[in-house]
Amino acid sequence: MSNSSWSDLVTQLGGDQVVLKLSQALQSDQQFLAFTDTDALASSVTFGIKSTESERAILVTVCNDSSYASGKASDNEPLFTIAALPEQWERFFRKIPQPGFQSFWGMLRYSMNGKNGAKILGSQVDFARHAHIVRRVLELLHEIHCGKTGEPLEDNEETEEQDFIQGHYIFLTLPLYGRCKIFVEQSGTGTQDLLFLHTAGADSRQYHALMNDASLLPLYKMTAFDLPSHGRSFPSPNLLHGNHTLTEDAYIATIAAVIRAERLSRPVVVGASMAGQVCLAIAIRNAEVQAGGVVPLEACEHIARDRQWQDKSPLVNGSLFNPEAIYGLCAPTAPAANKRLVWHMYSGQAYGVFHGDLDFYNGGWDGRGRVGGIDGAECPVFMLTGEYDYSTSPEMSRETAGRIPGARFEVMRGLGHFPATENPEAFKPYLMKAVEWIQAQRKGQDLS
């Protein structure tokens, strides 16, 4: 439903008062200051924020010593302006944003009521260069308008005081990648093997909170590893810098090799995003993997999406752009420290790794016409997707689950694209339910 009162964003947010409060926040907010405290900002940069139905914008001028906001046109022409429909801004500026509207990145994906949705006006490259600053300014505007949404920064992602994870390296000779030195870590004393798979461009630290959870340690033997060229694993000797890619065959072969090397017994394989997609591929090709079941998180049978190249651009700092491209996929209510951890992991990638992983996630994986052949008795499938995921939405996952014989699907309330990292306490009950259901299916029981 259109909300015309949001047609003039500046007025709706408070006019001159919101501009004044934003200017004050830009002088004191520690995250904004950390982003802008660099002599590389030798000259000021101005950008705008507005409704698509108004020419009036909040103008933000950024420099490394004194940034400020303005509600009027000035001598500083904006390099770019971010614009969204009034209906989109109304959903973004709710106390708890509506799923899909928790970030500008989410709004870029949506059209509403037959209208074109959010857009970037002006220099796309300059937006990509300053996406981290734009995001923080939007967060500050949201806090000014609504108050703080997420849990305090001090609420860390791990509550245990002792770390139980032990790591080691193994050597594997893999298709596509060659002979690689792979980092593996494990915890837990249970009889059920769980194998955790990390998301694109990340590493297995995403699962540390779960792997240190006192309630899970006696139930499961938990294993996670970093793909070649990711995290603490060494780079593939077969691929040059910037040439990393990921294919279904290489992915399946790597997972199967780790299972054999670590002597895992019919593990339940759990993974999100591209790792959720490969969980479906495992269920299709389980003769090669020998999994005991899969929990695909944030997965579907196929994504056909235009690729963008800013994540592998010599004109853009990937350690700033790449984490921003995915940060908004977290739920707005996730603890701040956990969202910072997601951002940190994506800021620490090697050049081209994230983009190469998306070769698989965006189009490389295609389960259409294949998922219907999954043997649910041999490899039970329990799919889970966060309600705030706008990349692989709950609707996309539900449709895929409906094509898999015997599969279960559930929406995870209050979670986004990185459930195990952004809010492990909220994710844990969903995970345990899925694993228990898979165990029951393998024993021929009915827990529907």
C-alpha positions as CSV (number, residue, x, y, z in Angstrom):
1,M,0.0,0.0,0.0
2,S,1.4,3.4,-1.0
3,N,2.1,5.8,1.8
4,S,2.1,9.3,0.3
5,S,3.4,10.9,3.5
6,W,6.7,9.3,2.7
7,S,7.0,11.0,-0.7
8,D,9.1,13.7,0.9
9,L,11.6,11.7,3.0
10,V,13.2,14.8,4.6
11,T,9.9,16.1,5.9
12,Q,8.7,12.7,7.1
13,L,11.8,12.1,9.1
14,G,11.6,15.5,10.8
15,G,12.9,18.2,8.4
16,D,15.6,20.4,9.7
17,Q,15.6,18.6,13.1
18,V,16.6,15.2,11.6
19,V,19.3,17.0,9.5
20,L,20.7,18.6,12.7
21,K,20.6,15.3,14.6
22,L,22.3,13.4,11.8
23,S,25.0,16.0,11.6
24,Q,25.6,15.6,15.3
25,A,25.7,11.8,15.0
26,L,28.2,12.1,12.2
27,Q,30.5,13.9,14.6
28,S,30.3,11.4,17.4
29,D,29.3,7.9,16.0
30,Q,32.4,5.7,16.5
31,Q,31.7,3.4,13.5
32,F,31.1,6.3,11.1
33,L,34.3,8.0,12.3
34,A,36.3,4.7,11.9
35,F,35.1,4.5,8.3
36,T,36.0,8.1,7.5
37,D,39.2,8.5,9.5
38,T,41.5,8.2,6.5
39,D,43.7,10.7,4.7
40,A,42.5,9.0,1.5
41,L,39.4,11.3,1.8
42,A,41.5,14.2,0.7
43,S,38.5,16.0,-0.7
44,S,34.9,15.8,0.4
45,V,32.3,13.4,-1.0
46,T,28.6,14.3,-1.1
47,F,25.7,11.9,-1.6
48,G,22.0,12.1,-1.4
49,I,19.1,10.1,0.1
50,K,15.6,10.7,-1.1
51,S,12.2,9.4,-2.2
52,T,11.8,8.6,-5.9
53,E,8.7,10.9,-5.8
54,S,10.6,14.0,-4.6
55,E,13.6,16.0,-5.7
56,R,14.3,17.0,-2.1
57,A,17.1,14.9,-0.5
58,I,19.1,14.6,2.6
59,L,22.6,15.5,1.5
60,V,25.5,14.0,3.4
61,T,29.0,15.5,2.9
62,V,31.8,13.2,4.1
63,C,35.4,14.2,4.8
64,N,38.0,12.9,7.2
65,D,37.7,15.7,9.7
66,S,34.2,17.2,9.7
67,S,31.3,15.4,8.0
68,Y,27.8,17.0,8.0
69,A,24.3,16.6,6.7
70,S,22.1,19.2,4.9
71,G,18.5,19.3,3.8
72,K,19.1,21.9,1.0
73,A,20.9,21.9,-2.3
74,S,24.4,23.2,-1.9
75,D,27.5,23.9,-3.9
76,N,28.5,20.3,-3.4
77,E,26.7,18.3,-6.1
78,P,26.1,14.7,-5.0
79,L,28.3,12.1,-6.7
80,F,25.3,9.7,-6.4
81,T,21.9,9.6,-4.7
82,I,20.1,6.6,-3.4
83,A,16.4,6.7,-4.0
84,A,13.5,4.4,-3.0
85,L,9.7,4.4,-3.3
86,P,7.8,6.0,-0.5
87,E,6.4,2.5,0.3
88,Q,9.9,1.1,0.7
89,W,11.1,3.9,3.0
90,E,8.0,3.4,5.1
91,R,8.9,-0.3,5.6
92,F,12.5,0.5,6.2
93,F,11.8,3.1,8.9
94,R,9.6,0.9,11.0
95,K,10.9,0.1,14.4
96,I,11.5,-3.5,13.2
97,P,11.8,-3.3,9.4
98,Q,9.6,-5.6,7.3
99,P,11.5,-8.6,5.9
100,G,13.3,-7.6,2.7
101,F,13.3,-4.0,3.6
102,Q,15.9,-4.1,6.4
103,S,18.6,-2.6,4.2
104,F,19.0,-0.6,1.0
105,W,20.5,-3.7,-0.7
106,G,17.2,-5.5,0.1
107,M,15.1,-2.7,-1.3
108,L,17.2,-2.7,-4.6
109,R,15.7,-6.1,-5.3
110,Y,12.1,-5.2,-5.0
111,S,9.6,-3.4,-7.2
112,M,6.3,-2.6,-5.6
113,N,2.8,-2.2,-7.0
114,G,4.0,-2.3,-10.5
115,K,6.5,0.5,-10.0
116,N,10.3,0.4,-10.3
117,G,11.8,0.2,-6.8
118,A,15.0,1.5,-5.2
119,K,17.7,2.8,-7.5
120,I,21.1,4.4,-7.5
121,L,21.2,7.7,-9.4
122,G,24.6,9.0,-10.6
123,S,27.9,7.2,-10.3
124,Q,27.5,3.5,-9.6
125,V,31.2,3.1,-8.9
126,D,31.2,6.0,-6.4
127,F,28.3,4.3,-4.6
128,A,30.2,1.0,-4.5
129,R,33.3,2.9,-3.1
130,H,31.2,4.4,-0.3
131,A,28.6,1.7,0.3
132,H,29.9,1.2,3.9
133,I,29.4,4.9,4.7
134,V,26.0,5.0,3.1
135,R,24.9,2.0,5.2
136,R,26.1,3.5,8.4
137,V,24.3,6.8,7.7
138,L,21.1,4.9,7.0
139,E,21.5,3.0,10.3
140,L,22.0,6.4,12.1
141,L,18.9,7.8,10.5
142,H,16.9,4.7,11.5
143,E,18.2,5.1,15.1
144,I,17.3,8.8,15.1
145,H,13.7,8.0,13.9
146,C,13.0,4.7,15.7
147,G,15.6,4.2,18.4
148,K,18.1,1.3,18.5
149,T,16.8,-2.0,17.1
150,G,19.4,-4.8,17.6
151,E,20.9,-6.1,20.8
152,P,23.8,-4.2,22.3
153,L,27.3,-4.5,20.9
154,E,28.5,-6.1,24.1
155,D,26.3,-9.1,23.5
156,N,28.9,-11.4,22.0
157,E,28.2,-14.2,19.6
158,E,29.8,-16.8,22.0
159,T,28.7,-17.0,25.7
160,E,30.9,-19.9,26.7
161,E,34.2,-19.0,28.5
162,Q,36.1,-22.0,27.2
163,D,36.8,-23.0,23.6
164,F,36.5,-26.7,22.8
165,I,37.4,-26.5,19.1
166,Q,40.5,-28.3,17.9
167,G,41.9,-27.5,14.5
168,H,44.3,-29.3,12.2
169,Y,45.4,-29.5,8.6
170,I,44.9,-32.3,6.0
171,F,46.2,-32.6,2.5
172,L,43.8,-33.5,-0.2
173,T,44.1,-33.9,-4.0
174,L,41.0,-32.4,-5.5
175,P,39.4,-32.0,-8.9
176,L,39.9,-28.4,-10.2
177,Y,42.0,-27.3,-7.2
178,G,44.8,-29.9,-7.2
179,R,46.8,-30.8,-4.0
180,C,45.6,-28.5,-1.2
181,K,46.3,-28.0,2.4
182,I,42.8,-27.8,4.1
183,F,42.0,-26.5,7.5
184,V,39.6,-28.7,9.5
185,E,38.2,-28.1,13.1
186,Q,36.2,-30.3,15.3
187,S,34.4,-30.4,18.7
188,G,31.9,-32.5,20.6
189,T,31.8,-36.1,21.8
190,G,28.4,-37.3,20.5
191,T,27.7,-40.2,18.3
192,Q,26.0,-38.2,15.5
193,D,28.4,-36.5,13.1
194,L,27.5,-33.1,11.9
195,L,29.4,-31.4,9.0
196,F,29.1,-27.6,8.8
197,L,29.7,-25.9,5.5
198,H,30.5,-22.2,5.3
199,T,28.9,-19.6,3.0
200,A,30.5,-18.0,-0.1
201,G,33.7,-16.2,0.5
202,A,33.7,-17.0,4.3
203,D,35.1,-19.8,6.5
204,S,34.1,-22.2,9.2
205,R,34.4,-19.6,12.0
206,Q,30.8,-19.0,11.2
207,Y,29.9,-22.0,13.3
208,H,32.1,-21.4,16.4
209,A,29.3,-20.4,18.6
210,L,27.5,-23.7,17.9
211,M,30.6,-25.8,18.1
212,N,31.3,-24.4,21.6
213,D,27.7,-24.7,22.8
214,A,27.6,-26.7,26.0
215,S,24.3,-28.2,25.2
216,L,25.4,-29.5,21.7
217,L,28.9,-30.8,22.7
218,P,27.6,-34.1,24.2
219,L,25.0,-34.7,21.4
220,Y,27.2,-34.3,18.3
221,K,30.6,-34.6,16.9
222,M,30.8,-31.4,14.9
223,T,33.2,-30.9,12.0
224,A,33.8,-27.8,9.8
225,F,36.4,-27.0,7.2
226,D,37.5,-24.1,5.0
227,L,37.4,-24.6,1.3
228,P,40.6,-24.2,-0.7
229,S,41.6,-20.5,-0.8
230,H,39.2,-19.7,2.0
231,G,39.9,-18.7,5.6
232,R,42.8,-20.7,7.0
233,S,43.1,-23.1,4.1
234,F,45.9,-22.6,1.6
235,P,45.2,-21.4,-1.9
236,S,44.7,-23.8,-4.8
237,P,48.0,-24.2,-6.7
238,N,46.0,-24.7,-9.9
239,L,44.3,-21.3,-9.9
240,L,45.8,-17.8,-10.3
241,H,44.9,-14.9,-8.1
242,G,41.5,-13.7,-9.1
243,N,40.7,-16.9,-11.0
244,H,39.0,-18.8,-8.2
245,T,35.8,-20.5,-9.2
246,L,33.5,-23.1,-7.7
247,T,31.6,-25.8,-9.6
248,E,29.2,-28.5,-8.4
249,D,31.6,-31.3,-9.3
250,A,34.5,-29.6,-7.4
251,Y,32.4,-28.8,-4.4
252,I,30.9,-32.3,-4.1
253,A,34.3,-33.9,-4.5
254,T,35.8,-31.7,-1.8
255,I,33.1,-32.5,0.7
256,A,33.3,-36.2,0.0
257,A,37.1,-36.1,0.4
258,V,36.8,-34.4,3.8
259,I,34.2,-36.9,5.0
260,R,36.5,-39.8,4.0
261,A,39.7,-38.2,5.4
262,E,38.0,-37.5,8.8
263,R,36.2,-40.8,8.8
264,L,32.8,-39.3,9.4
265,S,30.0,-41.7,9.7
266,R,26.9,-40.8,7.7
267,P,27.1,-37.1,8.8
268,V,24.2,-34.8,8.7
269,V,25.5,-32.0,6.4
270,V,24.4,-28.4,7.3
271,G,25.2,-25.4,5.1
272,A,23.7,-22.0,4.2
273,S,23.5,-20.0,1.0
274,M,25.9,-21.7,-1.6
275,A,26.5,-24.4,1.0
276,G,22.7,-24.8,1.3
277,Q,22.6,-25.3,-2.5
278,V,25.3,-27.9,-2.4
279,C,23.4,-29.7,0.4
280,L,20.7,-30.3,-2.2
281,A,23.3,-31.4,-4.7
282,I,24.6,-33.9,-2.0
283,A,21.1,-35.3,-1.6
284,I,20.9,-35.8,-5.4
285,R,24.4,-37.4,-5.6
286,N,24.6,-39.0,-2.2
287,A,26.2,-42.2,-3.6
288,E,29.3,-40.1,-3.9
289,V,29.1,-38.4,-0.5
290,Q,27.5,-40.9,1.9
291,A,25.7,-38.3,4.0
292,G,23.1,-39.3,6.5
293,G,20.9,-36.4,5.7
294,V,21.1,-32.7,4.8
295,V,19.9,-29.4,6.3
296,P,20.0,-26.9,3.4
297,L,19.7,-23.4,4.9
298,E,18.8,-20.5,2.6
299,A,18.6,-22.8,-0.4
300,C,16.6,-23.4,-3.5
301,E,16.9,-25.4,-6.8
302,H,18.2,-22.5,-8.9
303,I,19.0,-18.8,-8.8
304,A,19.0,-16.9,-12.1
305,R,20.4,-13.5,-11.3
306,D,22.4,-10.9,-13.1
307,R,26.0,-10.8,-11.9
308,Q,27.7,-7.6,-10.8
309,W,31.4,-7.1,-10.9
310,Q,32.0,-4.6,-8.1
311,D,33.0,-7.5,-5.9
312,K,36.0,-8.1,-8.2
313,S,36.8,-4.6,-9.4
314,P,40.2,-2.9,-9.4
315,L,38.2,0.4,-8.9
316,V,36.6,-0.7,-5.6
317,N,38.0,-1.9,-2.3
318,G,36.6,-5.4,-2.0
319,S,37.3,-5.5,1.8
320,L,34.7,-2.7,2.1
321,F,32.3,-3.5,-0.7
322,N,31.9,-7.3,-0.3
323,P,30.9,-7.2,3.4
324,E,28.4,-4.4,2.7
325,A,26.8,-6.4,-0.2
326,I,25.9,-9.2,2.3
327,Y,25.6,-7.3,5.7
328,G,22.0,-6.3,5.0
329,L,21.0,-9.9,4.6
330,C,21.1,-10.3,8.4
331,A,18.0,-9.8,10.5
332,P,17.7,-6.3,11.9
333,T,17.2,-7.8,15.4
334,A,20.4,-9.9,15.4
335,P,22.9,-9.0,18.1
336,A,25.2,-6.2,16.9
337,A,28.4,-8.2,17.7
338,N,27.3,-11.1,15.6
339,K,26.5,-8.9,12.6
340,R,29.9,-7.3,13.1
341,L,31.4,-10.8,12.9
342,V,29.7,-11.5,9.6
343,W,31.0,-8.2,8.3
344,H,34.5,-9.0,9.5
345,M,34.7,-12.4,7.9
346,Y,33.6,-11.0,4.5
347,S,36.1,-8.2,4.8
348,G,39.0,-10.6,5.2
349,Q,38.7,-12.5,1.9
350,A,41.3,-13.0,-0.7
351,Y,40.8,-11.2,-4.0
352,G,38.2,-12.8,-6.3
353,V,37.2,-15.7,-3.9
354,F,33.7,-14.3,-3.1
355,H,33.0,-13.6,-6.8
356,G,34.2,-17.1,-7.8
357,D,32.0,-18.7,-5.2
358,L,29.1,-16.9,-6.7
359,D,29.8,-18.7,-10.0
360,F,28.1,-21.6,-8.2
361,Y,25.5,-19.7,-6.2
362,N,24.2,-17.5,-9.0
363,G,23.4,-19.9,-11.8
364,G,26.1,-22.5,-11.6
365,W,23.9,-24.6,-9.3
366,D,20.9,-25.9,-11.1
367,G,18.7,-28.5,-9.5
368,R,15.7,-28.0,-11.7
369,G,14.3,-31.3,-12.9
370,R,16.7,-33.0,-10.5
371,V,15.5,-32.4,-6.9
372,G,12.4,-34.5,-7.6
373,G,14.7,-37.6,-7.9
374,I,16.1,-37.3,-4.3
375,D,15.6,-40.4,-2.3
376,G,14.3,-39.0,1.0
377,A,14.7,-42.4,2.8
378,E,18.4,-42.6,1.8
379,C,19.1,-38.9,2.4
380,P,16.4,-37.0,4.3
381,V,16.1,-33.3,3.6
382,F,15.0,-30.7,6.1
383,M,15.1,-27.2,4.6
384,L,15.3,-24.0,6.7
385,T,15.2,-20.4,5.6
386,G,15.3,-17.1,7.6
387,E,12.3,-14.8,7.1
388,Y,14.7,-11.9,6.5
389,D,16.6,-13.5,3.7
390,Y,15.9,-11.6,0.4
391,S,18.6,-13.4,-1.6
392,T,17.1,-16.9,-1.3
393,S,13.6,-16.1,0.1
394,P,11.4,-18.4,2.1
395,E,9.1,-18.6,-0.8
396,M,11.9,-19.9,-3.1
397,S,12.9,-22.5,-0.5
398,R,9.3,-23.6,0.1
399,E,8.8,-24.2,-3.6
400,T,11.9,-26.3,-3.9
401,A,11.0,-28.3,-0.8
402,G,7.6,-29.0,-2.3
403,R,9.4,-30.8,-5.2
404,I,11.5,-33.1,-3.0
405,P,9.7,-36.3,-2.0
406,G,9.3,-36.4,1.8
407,A,11.2,-33.1,2.4
408,R,10.4,-30.8,5.3
409,F,10.6,-27.0,5.2
410,E,10.3,-24.4,7.9
411,V,10.7,-20.6,8.0
412,M,13.1,-19.4,10.8
413,R,11.5,-16.4,12.4
414,G,13.7,-13.5,13.2
415,L,16.6,-14.8,11.2
416,G,18.3,-13.9,8.0
417,H,20.8,-15.3,5.5
418,F,23.5,-16.3,8.1
419,P,21.5,-17.9,10.9
420,A,24.3,-19.8,12.6
421,T,26.4,-16.7,12.9
422,E,24.0,-13.8,13.2
423,N,22.0,-15.4,16.0
424,P,23.2,-18.9,17.0
425,E,20.9,-19.1,20.1
426,A,17.8,-18.4,17.9
427,F,19.1,-20.8,15.3
428,K,19.9,-23.7,17.6
429,P,16.4,-25.0,18.2
430,Y,15.7,-25.1,14.5
431,L,18.9,-27.0,13.9
432,M,18.3,-29.6,16.6
433,K,14.7,-30.1,15.4
434,A,16.0,-30.7,11.9
435,V,18.7,-33.2,13.0
436,E,16.2,-35.1,15.2
437,W,13.8,-35.3,12.4
438,I,16.5,-36.7,10.0
439,Q,17.5,-39.2,12.6
440,A,13.9,-40.4,13.0
441,Q,13.5,-40.7,9.3
442,R,16.5,-42.9,9.0
443,K,15.0,-45.1,11.7
444,G,11.7,-45.2,9.9
445,Q,9.9,-43.1,12.5
446,D,7.3,-40.4,11.7
447,L,7.8,-37.0,13.5
448,S,5.6,-35.0,11.1
